Structure formats: structure tokens, C-alpha cells
Amino acid sequence: MHWYFYLLEFLGGAFLANGVPHFVQGISGEPFQSPFAKPPGKGESSPLSNVLWGFGNLVAGALLLHFFWPRGCAAALGWGAVGVGALLMAIQLSTHFGKVRSGRLR
């Protein structure tokens, strides 16, 4: 398998992880930080904006995994790339949103 398959699987995991908090906060009716807020990533966007942003990320992740599904003898490595992408995105998001919500990042 080509090296870029692993990169795209990694990105698929990252998109899926990024979609979850935005989509969940949006369908819960809660405003939440997004790239479309003012200031970007710090201010809060509307629930509708977050539903759309989260859904777009989930679709992007699903499409990447649809076309670059880990298979064959390298499937374990591919799923590892998906997991690492999701984990690193989750760590970054938890750190960023924790700072924003505690008021340390304004």
C-alpha cells in the first residue's frame, strides 16, 4: 500500500474525531466554538452552524475511509493510523476547548 493511504486514513480519523463535539453540541442546542465564530475558534457559533460543521467533518472522515479503507495485510497499520489521527485530534481539541471554556484563552 502507498504511504499516502496511511496519511489519508490518519486524516479520516482526525475528521471523525473533530466532527463529534461540534455535532453533539449542535444537536443539543448549545452554542460552541467553531472556525466560523468571532474570533475564530474562541467565540461561540450557533447550534445550527455547529451541526453543519460537525456533519461536514463526519462526512469528510467517512468519505476518506470509504475510499481508503484499511485492508489486506497492512490493515492493522491502517487502523492504527485512523486511531492515532482520532486520538491526536481528540487531545488537541480537549486542550483547546478546555483553555477556551476556562477563560485562559481569550
LOBAKE-142283 format. One record per residue: residue number from 1; residue in one letter; x, y negated, z negated of N, C-alpha, C in turn. Coordinates in steps of 0.001 Angstrom, whole numbers, plus 500000, padded with zeros to 6 digits. Example, Ala and Ser with C-alpha at 12.3 -4.5 7.8 and 13.67 -1.06 7.14 Angstrom:
# residues 2
+-----+---------+--------+---------+--------+---------+----------+--------+--------+---------+--------+
| num | residuo | n.east | n.north |   n.up | ca.east | ca.north |  ca.up | c.east | c.north |   c.up |
+-----+---------+--------+---------+--------+---------+----------+--------+--------+---------+--------+
|   1 |       A | 513190 |  505690 | 492200 |  512300 |   504500 | 492200 | 513200 |  503300 | 492200 |
|   2 |       S | 512850 |  502250 | 492920 |  513670 |   501060 | 492860 | 512900 |  499970 | 492130 |
+-----+---------+--------+---------+--------+---------+----------+--------+--------+---------+--------+
//
This chain:
# residues 106
+-----+---------+--------+---------+--------+---------+----------+--------+--------+---------+--------+
| num | residuo | n.east | n.north |   n.up | ca.east | ca.north |  ca.up | c.east | c.north |   c.up |
+-----+---------+--------+---------+--------+---------+----------+--------+--------+---------+--------+
|   1 |       M | 500849 |  501177 | 500000 |  500000 |   500000 | 500000 | 500895 |  498760 | 500000 |
|   2 |       H | 500465 |  497727 | 500701 |  501228 |   496486 | 500794 | 501190 |  495729 | 499462 |
|   3 |       W | 502234 |  494951 | 499202 |  502356 |   494223 | 497950 | 501212 |  493237 | 497741 |
|   4 |       Y | 500703 |  492658 | 498840 |  499668 |   491633 | 498687 | 498333 |  492227 | 498238 |
|   5 |       F | 498150 |  493540 | 498398 |  496950 |   494181 | 497850 | 496931 |  493998 | 496331 |
|   6 |       Y | 498077 |  494193 | 495693 |  498156 |   494051 | 494238 | 497888 |  492611 | 493808 |
|   7 |       L | 498379 |  491667 | 494570 |  498125 |   490262 | 494282 | 496628 |  489952 | 494398 |
|   8 |       L | 495992 |  490447 | 495440 |  494563 |   490195 | 495627 | 493718 |  490937 | 494592 |
|   9 |       E | 494154 |  492103 | 494163 |  493461 |   492806 | 493080 | 493617 |  492035 | 491770 |
|  10 |       F | 494812 |  491504 | 491516 |  495057 |   490656 | 490352 | 494114 |  489451 | 490371 |
|  11 |       L | 494014 |  488791 | 491518 |  493124 |   487633 | 491647 | 491660 |  488023 | 491486 |
|  12 |       G | 491292 |  489208 | 491970 |  489934 |   489691 | 491782 | 489587 |  489791 | 490302 |
|  13 |       G | 490498 |  490344 | 489513 |  490289 |   490422 | 488064 | 490198 |  489053 | 487423 |
|  14 |       A | 491042 |  488126 | 487870 |  491028 |   486766 | 487321 | 489710 |  486058 | 487647 |
|  15 |       F | 489223 |  486195 | 488877 |  487945 |   485579 | 489243 | 486804 |  486163 | 488419 |
|  16 |       L | 486801 |  487480 | 488231 |  485732 |   488102 | 487449 | 485747 |  487591 | 486010 |
|  17 |       A | 486933 |  487504 | 485408 |  487029 |   487014 | 484037 | 486601 |  485554 | 483934 |
|  18 |       N | 486957 |  484740 | 484917 |  486584 |   483324 | 484895 | 485082 |  483136 | 485092 |
|  19 |       G | 484447 |  484019 | 485820 |  483021 |   483884 | 486065 | 482163 |  484122 | 484839 |
|  20 |       V | 482624 |  484983 | 483944 |  481800 |   485395 | 482805 | 481414 |  484234 | 481881 |
|  21 |       P | 482362 |  483448 | 481328 |  481931 |   482413 | 480378 | 481048 |  481338 | 481016 |
|  22 |       H | 481352 |  480977 | 482239 |  480547 |   479946 | 482904 | 479133 |  480455 | 483160 |
|  23 |       F | 479020 |  481670 | 483662 |  477711 |   482236 | 483971 | 476899 |  482440 | 482689 |
|  24 |       V | 477520 |  482986 | 481650 |  476806 |   483243 | 480396 | 476353 |  481941 | 479738 |
|  25 |       Q | 477226 |  480959 | 479662 |  476836 |   479684 | 479063 | 475732 |  479025 | 479886 |
|  26 |       G | 475847 |  479121 | 481212 |  474834 |   478520 | 482078 | 473473 |  479174 | 481918 |
|  27 |       I | 473406 |  480508 | 481925 |  472096 |   481159 | 481797 | 471560 |  481051 | 480378 |
|  28 |       S | 472441 |  480705 | 479422 |  471983 |   480463 | 478051 | 471444 |  479042 | 477888 |
|  29 |       G | 471592 |  478232 | 478945 |  471098 |   476859 | 478891 | 472035 |  475892 | 478195 |
|  30 |       E | 473274 |  476290 | 478005 |  474243 |   475452 | 477304 | 475154 |  474722 | 478279 |
|  31 |       P | 475405 |  473431 | 478046 |  476426 |   472751 | 478851 | 477797 |  473338 | 478499 |
|  32 |       F | 478704 |  473339 | 479450 |  480010 |   473967 | 479249 | 481021 |  473302 | 480171 |
|  33 |       Q | 482299 |  473386 | 479802 |  483357 |   472786 | 480606 | 483440 |  473484 | 481963 |
|  34 |       S | 483724 |  472678 | 482976 |  483951 |   473227 | 484311 | 484826 |  472253 | 485091 |
|  35 |       P | 485313 |  472672 | 486247 |  486124 |   471763 | 487062 | 485335 |  470572 | 487599 |
|  36 |       F | 484000 |  470619 | 487517 |  483166 |   469556 | 488073 | 482783 |  468504 | 487044 |
|  37 |       A | 483177 |  468696 | 485801 |  482853 |   467751 | 484731 | 483784 |  466544 | 484806 |
|  38 |       K | 483454 |  465528 | 484048 |  484315 |   464347 | 483954 | 484719 |  464195 | 482503 |
|  39 |       P | 485992 |  464304 | 482173 |  487128 |   464693 | 483007 | 487092 |  466197 | 483313 |
|  40 |       P | 487625 |  466587 | 484467 |  487583 |   467996 | 484877 | 488203 |  468925 | 483832 |
|  41 |       G | 487460 |  469978 | 483505 |  487955 |   470975 | 482564 | 487828 |  470597 | 481113 |
|  42 |       K | 487450 |  469348 | 480829 |  487328 |   468883 | 479443 | 485895 |  468477 | 479133 |
|  43 |       G | 485283 |  467717 | 480045 |  483890 |   467329 | 479854 | 482971 |  468512 | 480119 |
|  44 |       E | 481708 |  468349 | 479793 |  480759 |   469441 | 479971 | 479904 |  469236 | 481215 |
|  45 |       S | 479688 |  470319 | 481926 |  478811 |   470317 | 483094 | 477461 |  470889 | 482692 |
|  46 |       S | 476473 |  470663 | 483531 |  475125 |   471158 | 483259 | 475083 |  472681 | 483311 |
|  47 |       P | 474088 |  473272 | 482662 |  473937 |   474726 | 482757 | 473818 |  475212 | 484210 |
|  48 |       L | 473071 |  474481 | 485040 |  472932 |   474889 | 486442 | 474273 |  474901 | 487153 |
|  49 |       S | 475068 |  473868 | 486935 |  476395 |   473802 | 487537 | 477245 |  474998 | 487107 |
|  50 |       N | 477158 |  475366 | 485839 |  477942 |   476493 | 485339 | 477428 |  477829 | 485857 |
|  51 |       V | 476111 |  477977 | 486009 |  475582 |   479202 | 486607 | 476127 |  479353 | 488026 |
|  52 |       L | 476089 |  478285 | 488795 |  476570 |   478347 | 490177 | 478071 |  478604 | 490240 |
|  53 |       W | 478835 |  477920 | 489383 |  480285 |   478107 | 489360 | 480634 |  479527 | 488910 |
|  54 |       G | 479991 |  479992 | 487863 |  480239 |   481339 | 487377 | 479859 |  482389 | 488402 |
|  55 |       F | 478707 |  482216 | 489034 |  478265 |   483178 | 490045 | 479225 |  483189 | 491234 |
|  56 |       G | 479689 |  482015 | 491642 |  480666 |   481939 | 492735 | 481947 |  482684 | 492399 |
|  57 |       N | 482413 |  482566 | 491163 |  483611 |   483293 | 490735 | 483361 |  484795 | 490712 |
|  58 |       L | 482190 |  485214 | 490229 |  481859 |   486640 | 490206 | 481786 |  487208 | 491627 |
|  59 |       V | 481195 |  486449 | 492537 |  481111 |   486894 | 493931 | 482509 |  486981 | 494549 |
|  60 |       A | 483351 |  485977 | 494291 |  484714 |   485990 | 494833 | 485485 |  487204 | 494322 |
|  61 |       G | 485377 |  487482 | 493027 |  486053 |   488650 | 492462 | 485524 |  489948 | 493039 |
|  62 |       A | 484200 |  490038 | 493180 |  483592 |   491251 | 493737 | 483996 |  491447 | 495195 |
|  63 |       L | 484042 |  490373 | 495965 |  484451 |   490486 | 497367 | 485911 |  490914 | 497495 |
|  64 |       L | 486765 |  490343 | 496661 |  488173 |   490753 | 496700 | 488303 |  492240 | 496386 |
|  65 |       L | 487578 |  492709 | 495368 |  487673 |   494122 | 495026 | 486970 |  495006 | 496042 |
|  66 |       H | 485961 |  494481 | 496704 |  485308 |   495255 | 497753 | 486278 |  495547 | 498899 |
|  67 |       F | 487010 |  494534 | 499302 |  487919 |   494687 | 500441 | 489285 |  495249 | 500050 |
|  68 |       F | 489662 |  495102 | 498780 |  490973 |   495575 | 498317 | 490812 |  496495 | 497111 |
|  69 |       W | 489857 |  497419 | 497213 |  489572 |   498371 | 496143 | 490792 |  499265 | 495907 |
|  70 |       P | 491251 |  499360 | 494651 |  492387 |   500251 | 494380 | 492032 |  501700 | 494705 |
|  71 |       R | 492833 |  502341 | 495550 |  492555 |   503722 | 495946 | 493854 |  504449 | 496253 |
|  72 |       G | 493716 |  505713 | 496419 |  494868 |   506526 | 496764 | 495780 |  506774 | 495578 |
|  73 |       C | 497006 |  507127 | 495889 |  497960 |   507460 | 494828 | 498384 |  506238 | 494017 |
|  74 |       A | 498151 |  505048 | 494535 |  498520 |   503820 | 493818 | 497328 |  503180 | 493117 |
|  75 |       A | 496229 |  503917 | 492949 |  495026 |   503337 | 492347 | 495272 |  502867 | 490915 |
|  76 |       A | 496053 |  503623 | 490156 |  496321 |   503236 | 488771 | 497044 |  501895 | 488719 |
|  77 |       L | 497990 |  501706 | 489611 |  498712 |   500434 | 489662 | 497777 |  499300 | 490080 |
|  78 |       G | 496892 |  499585 | 491039 |  495921 |   498576 | 491476 | 494968 |  498180 | 490362 |
|  79 |       W | 494439 |  499177 | 489625 |  493542 |   498861 | 488500 | 494302 |  498155 | 487388 |
|  80 |       G | 495580 |  498471 | 487262 |  496408 |   497736 | 486307 | 496516 |  496268 | 486684 |
|  81 |       A | 496657 |  496007 | 487985 |  496719 |   494617 | 488462 | 495402 |  493890 | 488182 |
|  82 |       V | 494270 |  494570 | 488412 |  492963 |   493977 | 488113 | 492876 |  493658 | 486618 |
|  83 |       G | 493260 |  494611 | 485785 |  493197 |   494416 | 484335 | 494100 |  493304 | 483847 |
|  84 |       V | 495312 |  493251 | 484372 |  496242 |   492183 | 483969 | 495715 |  490824 | 484413 |
|  85 |       G | 495155 |  490748 | 485623 |  494571 |   489485 | 486082 | 493436 |  489031 | 485184 |
|  86 |       A | 492560 |  489963 | 484816 |  491443 |   489621 | 483931 | 491945 |  489225 | 482550 |
|  87 |       L | 492907 |  489965 | 482019 |  493430 |   489667 | 480688 | 494134 |  488315 | 480639 |
|  88 |       L | 494990 |  488044 | 481613 |  495698 |   486757 | 481606 | 494740 |  485585 | 481776 |
|  89 |       M | 493725 |  485736 | 482621 |  492742 |   484672 | 482763 | 491965 |  484492 | 481462 |
|  90 |       A | 491590 |  485591 | 480814 |  490860 |   485507 | 479555 | 491689 |  484802 | 478481 |
|  91 |       I | 492983 |  485109 | 478416 |  493860 |   484449 | 477441 | 493951 |  482959 | 477729 |
|  92 |       Q | 494134 |  482611 | 479006 |  494227 |   481195 | 479373 | 492929 |  480466 | 479050 |
|  93 |       L | 491797 |  481076 | 479384 |  490503 |   480442 | 479124 | 490256 |  480281 | 477633 |
|  94 |       S | 490575 |  481310 | 476842 |  490342 |   481212 | 475397 | 491203 |  480120 | 474774 |
|  95 |       T | 492431 |  480006 | 475233 |  493323 |   478957 | 474725 | 492810 |  477574 | 475114 |
|  96 |       H | 492461 |  477409 | 476383 |  491992 |   476107 | 476869 | 490673 |  475706 | 476209 |
|  97 |       F | 489678 |  476590 | 476260 |  488369 |   476244 | 475701 | 488435 |  476089 | 474182 |
|  98 |       G | 489310 |  476830 | 473517 |  489492 |   476666 | 472082 | 490005 |  475273 | 471747 |
|  99 |       K | 490982 |  474783 | 472521 |  491511 |   473431 | 472301 | 490445 |  472374 | 472593 |
| 100 |       V | 489725 |  472533 | 473692 |  488705 |   471552 | 474068 | 487613 |  471500 | 473001 |
| 101 |       R | 487122 |  472634 | 472595 |  485998 |   472690 | 471662 | 486395 |  472292 | 470251 |
| 102 |       S | 487666 |  472417 | 469900 |  488090 |   471987 | 468564 | 488455 |  470507 | 468538 |
| 103 |       G | 488464 |  469866 | 469716 |  488775 |   468443 | 469805 | 490248 |  468159 | 469944 |
| 104 |       R | 491089 |  469171 | 470061 |  492530 |   468953 | 470193 | 492942 |  468578 | 471611 |
| 105 |       L | 492022 |  468697 | 472550 |  492340 |   468388 | 473955 | 491273 |  467443 | 474461 |
| 106 |       R | 491569 |  466200 | 474461 |  490602 |   465189 | 474924 | 491238 |  464279 | 475921 |
+-----+---------+--------+---------+--------+---------+----------+--------+--------+---------+--------+
//
